[in-house]
Amino acid sequence: MSEAVKTLLLSLLLAVVLVINGTSAYEEQSYKALKFGNTLADYVKLTPDMRPFSNAFSICTWIKKLQRGSYPSWFSYASSTVDTEIWINDDGSYNWMFHNHNRNVGYLINIRMGEWYHYCFTWDLASRRASIYHNGRESGYYSTPYGRRLKTDGFIVLGQDLSTFAGDFREYFSFGGELQKLNMYSKKLNTTEVREIYKAGRCSHIESRKGHRFSRQLKWERILEQQRFGNVSIVDSCPLNEKLHHCHERVIELEEQLKEAQNNTQPGNEEPSSDDATTITTVEDDGLSEELEELRLNLESTTNRLSETETRLEKAEEKLEKTETRLRKTGAQLDKSKKKVSTLKKMLKQANSDLENNVDLLRETRAALREKESELENLENSLCGANCFKASNSSYWDILYTSTFFNKVVTDEIINILNESWSQLENFKGSVINEGFIEFFKTNFDS
């Protein structure tokens, strides 16, 4: 063993400290996403050193499409001489390189609105093959011209398309979606590597390990530090349970590395040479055994903390489930109340309609009654003529002017008609009821 073992153990110890006290810079930022507005003013401009990508590159990210249409663009790279060195939109139809080379795979994949999917675009000069991956599978590819390298004197815009080197943004190119863990590698990732990144999940930290550490030249944690224009915000995109899951996986990985390191430090594993014996003695003298024990304790502490956090999370999920159950019951009761209110509204509406109909019928009845009253009055006037009795301004003697009595002889029949109030008429039996007769009675008997 040599200083390499000691370096490994110190690295493991540092990693555990990072797990205990907080995740590393990339692990913390990998949980974040960039959310873009849908106007031409919402974008991020990057000016990285593009020279590492001139002969090979891989662009990988997680994308959430939130805007319909085939033009929303999340990645555009322009050089001083070519405005579309690289141009990628969010539905698979535009995967451009070198201004006029493209492979439309939009009809081969199923991208759903509001759902995350993984995308990789890989290329190298040696194979001239530009490959497009969706969710770990190659969806299509095309060949680029012989000897054509990526130009390196340009800049990148996220969330818009660079129609010209000066910018010249268009509204219909606005991305309006979300990006997470956008990294650009200085090599062409193979299918196995792309699939590993996809399967590890959106909230994993695989990009900072698995042999990608040195090829990952444009890093997500650096992109998040760049100036954002317009409505572009950083949002937390990973739920707590996924963070804990990947953190637990990290602890298991560290434990495996620790075991491997311990096995390598056992003196009986192989017959050491005199140099190895000297090295082992030196390692022991340096107190590696104490560091191993400390590392083990830190790992145990981290695991316990993770377990406690998972327990709290389970309790929180139970409370959430109970709350959701109560909300569902309340929602059901609210639905029933809404139905009752809706029924009452319909009944009230019907009652109002019936009332309006009755009011209209009453108005019609009143009008018909007034019309009948008018007809009766006209009929009475036609029957009475000039001598018709008017109760409103006449005495009771004026009734004798009506056709029933006027110019008639006082008979028993007439007396019977009037005898209730006019008993005096019996003495004038045989007289003719005329104007003089009536006026006599009005003058002498009307009180």
C-alpha positions in Angstrom: 0.0 0.0 0.0 1.1 3.6 -0.5 0.0 7.2 -0.2 -2.9 6.4 -2.6 -4.6 4.4 0.1 -4.3 7.2 2.6 -5.6 9.7 0.0 -8.6 7.5 -0.7 -9.4 7.2 3.0 -9.1 10.9 3.5 -11.4 11.5 0.4 -13.9 9.1 1.9 -13.8 10.9 5.2 -14.3 14.2 3.5 -17.3 12.7 1.5 -18.9 11.5 4.8 -18.4 14.9 6.4 -20.2 16.4 3.3 -23.0 14.0 3.7 -23.3 14.8 7.4 -23.0 18.5 7.2 -24.7 19.0 3.8 -24.3 17.7 0.3 -21.5 18.7 -2.1 -21.9 21.7 -4.4 -23.1 19.6 -7.3 -25.3 17.3 -5.2 -27.1 20.3 -3.7 -27.5 22.1 -7.1 -28.5 18.9 -8.9 -31.8 19.1 -7.0 -32.5 22.5 -8.6 -34.2 23.3 -11.9 -34.4 26.4 -14.1 -37.9 27.5 -14.9 -38.3 29.7 -18.0 -41.0 32.2 -18.8 -42.5 32.1 -22.3 -41.4 35.5 -23.7 -38.4 36.4 -25.8 -36.9 38.2 -22.8 -36.6 35.0 -20.7 -33.3 33.3 -21.3 -29.8 32.5 -19.9 -26.6 33.4 -21.8 -23.5 31.4 -21.4 -19.9 32.1 -22.6 -17.9 29.0 -21.8 -14.7 27.9 -23.3 -15.9 25.8 -26.2 -12.5 24.5 -27.3 -12.8 21.2 -25.4 -15.9 20.4 -27.5 -14.5 21.0 -30.9 -13.9 17.3 -31.7 -16.5 15.7 -29.5 -19.3 16.6 -27.1 -22.4 15.3 -25.3 -25.2 17.5 -24.2 -27.4 15.8 -21.6 -30.3 17.2 -19.5 -33.7 16.6 -18.0 -36.5 18.6 -19.7 -40.1 19.4 -18.8 -42.1 20.7 -21.8 -44.8 23.2 -20.6 -45.6 25.0 -23.9 -47.3 23.6 -27.0 -45.8 23.8 -30.5 -42.7 22.5 -32.2 -40.5 25.6 -32.0 -39.9 26.2 -28.2 -36.1 25.9 -28.0 -34.0 25.2 -24.9 -30.4 25.1 -26.3 -28.8 27.3 -29.1 -25.2 27.8 -29.9 -24.0 30.3 -32.5 -20.5 31.1 -33.7 -19.4 34.3 -35.4 -19.9 32.7 -38.8 -22.7 30.1 -38.3 -25.8 31.1 -36.4 -27.0 27.5 -35.8 -23.9 25.5 -34.9 -26.2 23.6 -32.5 -30.0 24.1 -32.1 -32.3 21.9 -30.0 -36.0 22.3 -29.3 -38.2 20.5 -26.8 -40.2 18.0 -28.8 -37.5 16.1 -30.7 -38.1 17.7 -34.1 -35.0 19.9 -34.2 -31.6 18.5 -33.3 -29.5 20.7 -35.6 -25.8 20.9 -36.1 -23.6 22.9 -38.5 -26.5 25.1 -39.7 -28.4 22.6 -42.0 -28.0 19.1 -40.6 -30.9 17.7 -38.6 -32.7 14.5 -37.7 -36.4 14.8 -36.8 -37.3 12.2 -34.2 -40.4 14.0 -32.8 -42.8 11.5 -34.4 -40.8 8.5 -32.9 -41.1 9.6 -29.3 -43.9 10.4 -26.9 -43.2 13.6 -25.1 -46.1 14.6 -22.7 -46.8 18.0 -21.5 -45.7 18.6 -17.9 -43.7 15.4 -17.5 -39.9 15.1 -17.2 -37.9 13.3 -19.8 -34.2 12.7 -20.3 -32.4 13.9 -23.4 -28.8 13.5 -24.7 -27.3 14.7 -28.0 -23.8 13.2 -28.7 -21.3 13.6 -31.5 -17.6 13.2 -32.3 -15.5 14.0 -35.3 -14.0 10.5 -35.6 -17.4 8.8 -36.2 -19.1 11.8 -37.7 -22.2 10.4 -36.0 -24.7 12.7 -34.2 -27.0 10.6 -32.0 -30.2 11.7 -30.3 -31.3 9.9 -27.1 -34.6 10.1 -25.3 -35.0 8.4 -21.9 -31.9 6.3 -22.4 -32.6 5.0 -25.9 -31.2 6.2 -29.2 -34.1 7.7 -31.2 -32.2 8.6 -34.3 -28.9 9.8 -35.7 -27.3 11.4 -38.8 -23.8 11.9 -40.2 -21.9 15.2 -40.3 -19.5 16.3 -43.1 -15.9 14.9 -43.1 -13.5 17.0 -41.2 -16.1 19.5 -39.9 -15.3 20.5 -36.4 -17.5 22.5 -34.0 -16.6 26.2 -34.1 -15.4 27.5 -30.8 -15.8 31.3 -30.9 -19.5 31.5 -30.0 -21.8 31.6 -27.1 -24.8 29.5 -25.8 -28.3 30.7 -25.1 -30.7 28.6 -23.0 -34.5 29.2 -23.5 -34.3 30.8 -27.0 -33.0 30.3 -30.5 -30.1 32.4 -31.8 -31.4 33.3 -35.3 -28.2 35.4 -35.7 -25.0 35.8 -33.8 -26.2 39.1 -32.4 -29.3 37.5 -30.9 -32.5 38.4 -32.8 -34.8 36.3 -30.6 -38.3 35.4 -31.8 -41.4 35.0 -29.5 -42.3 31.6 -31.0 -38.9 30.2 -30.0 -39.4 30.9 -26.3 -38.9 27.7 -24.3 -41.3 28.3 -21.4 -40.4 25.0 -19.7 -38.0 23.6 -17.2 -34.4 22.3 -17.3 -32.5 20.3 -14.7 -29.0 19.0 -14.6 -27.8 20.3 -18.0 -24.2 19.1 -18.5 -21.9 19.2 -21.5 -19.2 16.6 -21.8 -16.1 16.8 -23.9 -16.6 13.3 -25.3 -19.3 11.3 -27.1 -21.0 9.3 -24.4 -21.9 5.8 -25.5 -25.3 4.1 -25.2 -24.4 2.4 -22.0 -23.3 5.6 -20.3 -26.4 7.5 -21.5 -28.6 4.7 -20.2 -26.8 4.7 -16.8 -27.4 8.4 -16.4 -31.1 8.0 -17.3 -31.7 5.0 -15.0 -30.0 6.7 -12.1 -32.8 9.2 -12.1 -33.3 13.0 -12.2 -32.3 13.5 -8.6 -29.2 11.3 -8.5 -25.6 12.5 -8.5 -24.3 10.2 -11.1 -23.0 12.9 -13.4 -20.3 13.9 -10.8 -19.1 10.3 -10.7 -19.0 7.2 -12.9 -15.9 8.4 -14.8 -17.6 11.6 -16.0 -15.8 13.9 -13.6 -13.1 15.0 -16.0 -15.1 15.1 -19.2 -17.9 17.2 -17.7 -16.6 20.5 -18.8 -19.8 22.6 -18.8 -21.4 21.9 -15.4 -24.9 22.4 -14.1 -23.8 24.0 -10.9 -21.9 26.6 -12.9 -24.9 27.2 -15.2 -27.0 28.0 -12.2 -24.5 30.8 -11.2 -24.8 32.6 -14.5 -26.9 35.7 -15.0 -30.6 35.1 -15.8 -32.6 37.5 -18.0 -36.3 38.1 -17.7 -38.5 35.5 -16.0 -36.1 32.7 -15.3 -36.1 31.3 -11.8 -34.3 28.6 -9.8 -36.8 26.1 -8.3 -36.4 23.1 -6.0 -37.3 20.1 -8.3 -36.7 17.0 -6.2 -39.0 15.8 -3.4 -37.4 15.0 0.0 -37.9 11.3 -0.3 -35.9 11.1 -3.5 -33.1 13.2 -1.9 -33.0 10.8 1.0 -33.0 7.8 -1.3 -30.0 9.0 -3.3 -28.2 10.1 -0.1 -28.7 6.6 1.3 -27.3 5.1 -1.9 -24.3 7.4 -1.5 -23.7 6.1 2.1 -23.9 2.5 0.8 -21.4 3.4 -1.9 -19.0 4.9 0.6 -19.4 1.8 2.8 -18.4 -0.5 0.0 -15.4 1.7 -0.8 -14.5 1.6 2.9 -14.6 -2.2 3.0 -12.5 -2.4 -0.1 -9.9 0.0 1.4 -9.9 -2.0 4.6 -9.3 -5.3 2.7 -6.5 -3.7 0.9 -4.8 -2.6 4.2 -4.9 -6.1 5.7 -1.3 -7.4 5.9 -2.3 -11.1 5.3 -4.0 -10.4 1.9 -0.8 -10.8 0.1 2.8 -11.5 0.9 4.3 -8.0 1.2 7.7 -7.1 0.0 10.1 -5.3 2.2 9.0 -2.0 0.6 5.3 -2.9 1.2 6.1 -3.8 4.8 7.8 -0.5 5.3 4.8 1.2 3.7 2.4 -0.6 6.0 4.4 0.3 9.0 4.4 3.9 7.8 0.6 3.8 7.3 0.1 2.4 10.7 2.4 4.9 12.2 0.4 7.6 10.5 -2.7 6.5 12.4 -4.8 5.1 9.5 -6.5 2.7 11.8 -7.9 5.6 13.8 -9.0 7.3 10.6 -10.8 4.1 9.5 -12.6 3.9 12.8 -13.5 7.5 12.6 -14.8 7.1 9.1 -16.8 4.0 10.2 -18.4 6.0 13.1 -19.2 8.9 10.8 -20.9 6.5 8.3 -22.9 5.0 11.2 -23.9 8.4 12.4 -25.0 9.4 8.9 -27.0 6.2 8.4 -28.8 6.8 11.8 -29.6 10.3 10.8 -31.0 9.1 7.5 -33.0 6.5 9.3 -34.4 9.1 11.7 -35.2 11.4 8.8 -37.0 8.6 7.0 -39.0 7.9 10.1 -40.1 11.5 10.3 -40.9 11.4 6.7 -43.1 8.3 7.1 -44.9 10.0 10.0 -45.4 13.1 7.8 -46.7 11.0 5.0 -49.1 9.3 7.4 -50.4 12.8 8.5 -50.6 13.9 4.9 -52.6 10.8 4.0 -55.0 11.4 6.9 -55.3 15.0 5.8 -56.0 13.9 2.3 -58.6 11.5 3.5 -60.3 14.3 5.5 -60.1 16.5 2.5 -61.7 13.8 0.3 -64.5 13.4 2.8 -65.0 17.2 3.0 -64.9 17.3 -0.8 -67.6 14.6 -1.0 -69.7 16.5 1.5 -69.2 19.7 -0.4 -70.2 17.9 -3.6 -73.4 16.7 -1.9 -74.1 20.3 -0.6 -73.4 21.6 -4.1 -75.9 19.2 -5.5 -78.5 20.2 -2.9 -77.9 23.8 -3.6 -78.2 23.1 -7.3 -81.5 21.3 -6.8 -82.8 24.2 -4.6 -81.7 26.7 -7.2 -83.6 24.7 -9.9 -86.7 24.6 -7.6 -86.5 28.3 -6.9 -86.1 29.0 -10.5 -89.1 26.9 -11.3 -91.1 28.6 -8.5 -90.1 32.0 -9.9 -91.2 30.9 -13.3 -94.5 29.7 -12.0 -95.0 32.9 -10.0 -94.3 35.0 -13.1 -96.7 32.9 -15.1 -99.4 33.3 -12.3 -98.7 37.1 -12.3 -99.1 37.2 -16.1 -102.3 35.1 -15.7 -103.6 37.5 -13.0 -102.9 40.5 -15.2 -104.7 38.8 -18.1 -107.7 38.0 -15.7 -107.9 41.6 -14.5 -107.8 42.8 -18.0 -110.5 40.4 -19.0 -112.6 41.4 -15.9 -112.3 45.0 -16.8 -113.3 44.2 -20.3 -116.4 42.3 -19.1 -117.3 45.1 -16.7 -117.1 47.5 -19.6 -119.2 45.2 -21.7 -121.8 44.9 -18.9 -121.9 48.6 -18.5 -122.4 49.1 -22.2 -125.1 46.5 -22.2 -126.8 48.2 -19.3 -126.7 51.5 -21.0 -128.1 50.0 -24.2 -131.0 48.4 -22.2 -131.8 51.4 -20.0 -131.5 54.1 -22.6 -132.0 57.7 -21.4 -134.0 56.6 -18.4 -131.5 54.1 -16.9 -131.2 54.2 -13.2 -127.9 55.6 -11.9 -127.3 54.5 -8.3 -124.4 56.9 -7.8 -126.4 60.1 -8.1 -130.1 59.2 -7.8 -132.6 58.5 -5.0 -134.4 55.2 -4.7 -137.4 56.7 -6.4 -135.5 57.0 -9.6 -135.8 53.2 -10.0 -139.3 53.9 -11.3 -137.8 55.4 -14.4 -136.5 52.1 -15.5 -138.3 50.1 -18.2 -139.6 47.7 -15.6 -141.8 50.4 -14.0 -141.9 53.5 -16.1 -145.3 54.0 -18.0 -146.6 50.8 -16.4 -149.8 50.6 -14.3 -149.3 49.8 -10.6 -150.4 46.2 -10.3 -150.0 43.6 -7.6 -146.9 42.3 -9.3 -145.2 45.8 -9.2 -146.4 46.3 -5.6 -144.9 43.0 -4.6 -141.6 44.0 -6.2 -141.5 47.3 -4.3 -143.5 46.4 -1.1 -140.5 45.8 1.1 -139.8 49.5 1.3 -142.7 51.2 -0.4 -145.9 50.0 1.3 -147.6 53.3 0.5 -148.0 52.3 -3.2 -150.9 50.0 -2.3 -153.1 53.1 -1.9 -152.3 54.2 -5.5 -153.3 51.0 -7.1 -154.6 51.7 -10.6 -152.5 54.8 -11.2 -150.0 55.0 -14.0 -146.4 55.4 -13.1 -145.4 58.4 -15.0 -143.1 61.4 -14.4 -145.7 63.2 -12.4 -146.3 60.1 -10.3 -142.7 59.6 -9.6 -142.0 63.3 -8.8 -144.9 63.3 -6.4 -143.5 60.5 -4.4 -140.0 62.0 -4.5 -141.3 65.4 -3.2 -143.6 64.0 -0.5 -142.0 60.8 0.7 -138.4 61.1 0.1 -136.6 61.9 3.3 
